[in-house]
């Protein structure tokens, strides 16, 4: 696994802007490029009209940005906030770069713009993504922007006749204004002790199992 790389300089004449309906045909055409769709869950030989449906620009939970060089669209990134109340502070991220412009700093510029929008304007605290484990360049880029590997999704997709694993990565905003219960906290302090910090050891030992043979078997128990 490569270490975080030094961010590439933003290409000259590169403009990052909001995606417009007129952009979807151009985006759809390079969405089907082999080096692009191999990194997504799309399949080969999809029509432009089908791929255009991937870009939903009127969704209030999603913000799509494109990278443009001299009027030519060379990349796209989207940030989609979760809709459920308790996880509205999280969002998923998806990005693609035209195969002729990969490795030239376009992805870094798009990612920087997406993170800035999500954290500084949309109040997103956690950005999540999935990336195939052999996409070394993308993994290095995400790690250079503060994304960490949190787990592995085994055999998540079929690609070229082979089932491929993916890393699940996430970035937490630098400033987290809300208190958190960390996994490390639970590891250090058993959950039942954390919930009953004032109970004595004898109190805990005296508790009996509820009928039915399960601890805390009601709705909403941990």
N, C-alpha and C positions, 0 to 999 in steps of 0.2 A: 504494500500500500504506500503510495507516494506521500511525502510530507507536504504541508501547505506550500504552495508555490507563490513566488512573487507575482502579484497581479500585473497583467500585461497593460500597456498603455492603451487608452481609448483611441481607436482608429481616427485618423483625420476625416473630417466631414461627416462624422457619425452623428445622427440625430435620434434621440429617443422621444417618442411621442405616443399618444393614445391611439389604439387601433380604431380605424374607421371601417364602415361597411364595405367601402370600395377596395379595402385591402384584402378581403377574404379570398378572392380568387388567386392572387399572387401567393398568399400564405398556403393555400391548399395545394398549389402546384409544387412547392418545394417540401411540403409535408410528406409527399410521396417519394422523395428522394431516398435511395437505399440507406445512406448513412444517417438519415434523419429518422425514418420510421422504425429502424432497428432499435432505436432507443426509446420507443413508445410502445403502446399496446395496440397500435393500428396494424392492419394487414396490407400486403402489397396489392396493387391493381385496383385501388379504390378510385371511384370517379371524383372529379373536382366538385361536382354538386353534392356528393356525399360528404366529402371532407369539409366543405364550407359550413356544414351544420355543426361542426365542432366549435366554431367561433360564435358564441352567444354573447353579443355585445350589449344587450339590454338587461342583463342580469345584475341587480344592484349589489349582489355579493361578490361579483367578479370584476377585476380590473385587468385589462389586457393592454400591453404596450408592445410597440414594434420598434426595431432598429432599422434605420434607413440611411443609406449612403448614396448621395447624389440622386435621390429619387428612387433608388432601388431598395426594396425591403429585403433585409438580410437576416432577420431574426425576430422572434416573438417570445414574450414571457407573460404568463398569467398568474394572478394571485386570487384565490377563491376562498373567501371567509366561510367558516362553518355556520350553518343556519340554526342549530340547536342552541338554546339559551345559555347553557352552562359551558359551552365550548366556543362561544362567539369570539373569544380572544385568540383563537387558532385559525390558521389558514393553510391551504395546500398550494404548492408552487409547481408549475410546469413550464418548460422552456425548450425551444428548438432554435438552431442556427443553420442557415443555408450552408450546404456542404462546401461551397467555394470560399466561405468566410470563416470556417471553423479554425480555431487556434490563433485568431488574429485580434483577440480582445473584445469581440462583439458580445460573447456570452457574459464576460465579466461586467461590461457596461450595462447590459440588460439586468443582470442579477443585482447590481448595485442600485439601479433605479427601482426595481421591484421591492427590495428590502427597505429602501428609504420611504417609498409610498406606504408599505404595510405597517412599519413601526412608527413613523413620524406623522402619518396622516390618517391612517385607518385604525390605529390603536391595537394592532396585532402584536401579541407578546410571543407567540410561538408559530414559526413557519415550518411546515413539514413537506417532505418530498420522498420519492422512491427513485432509485437509480440502479441499473443493472450492475452486478459486481465487477464485470470486466470493462466497464466504461471508465477507464482510468483517468482520462482527461477531465471528465465531468466531476468525478469524485474529488480530484485535486482542486478543481475550481470551487466546489461547494465548501470544502474544508478551509480554503483560503479566506472564505467569507464567514467563517464562524459556525458552519454546520457540522454537527457531530454524528457519527454513526451510532444509532441506538438499538439496532437489531437487524435481523436478516429474515426476509420473507422467502422461504424455501420454495423452489419450483413455481414461482409466481406466474411465469408466462412461457409459452412455447415460441421459440425463435429458431428458424432454420432447422426444424426437426429436433431441437434439443430444449429441454426444460431448463430455464435459467433462474438463478437466485437473484434477489435484489437487496440492496442495503436500504434500510429505512433511516433517513437522516432528518435532523431538525436543528433549528437555530432558535435560541431564546434571546429576546431583546436584551440589550446591555443593562437597561434599567427595568427592574421588575417591581412595580409599586405595591404589589399585593403579597401578603404572607403566603408561604407555600409549605406543604407537607412533603418532604423529600423522601425518596426511597431509602436514602442513607439514614434518615431519622428512624424509619420503621425498622431497619436492620439493627440499629443500636438499641432501640426500645421496642419490645414486643407490642403489637397493636393493642392487646387487651390491657396491658399496663398503661399505655398512652391514654386510653379512654377512661381508665380508672386510676389515675395517678394518685388520688387521695386514699385509695383502698389499701389496707394492710395485707400482708402476705396471708394472714389467717383468714381475712375476709374472702380473698380469692380462692383459697383452698376449700372454703366452706360452701362455695356455689355448687349447685346441683345441676345436672343436665336436665333440660326441659323434656317434657314428654315427646316421644317420637324419636329420641336418640340423636338429635342434632343440636349443636350449639346455636343459639340465636336464630332459630328457624323461621322467624316471621319475615314479612315483606320489608325490604330495606335494610336487612342486617348485612354486616360485612362478610 
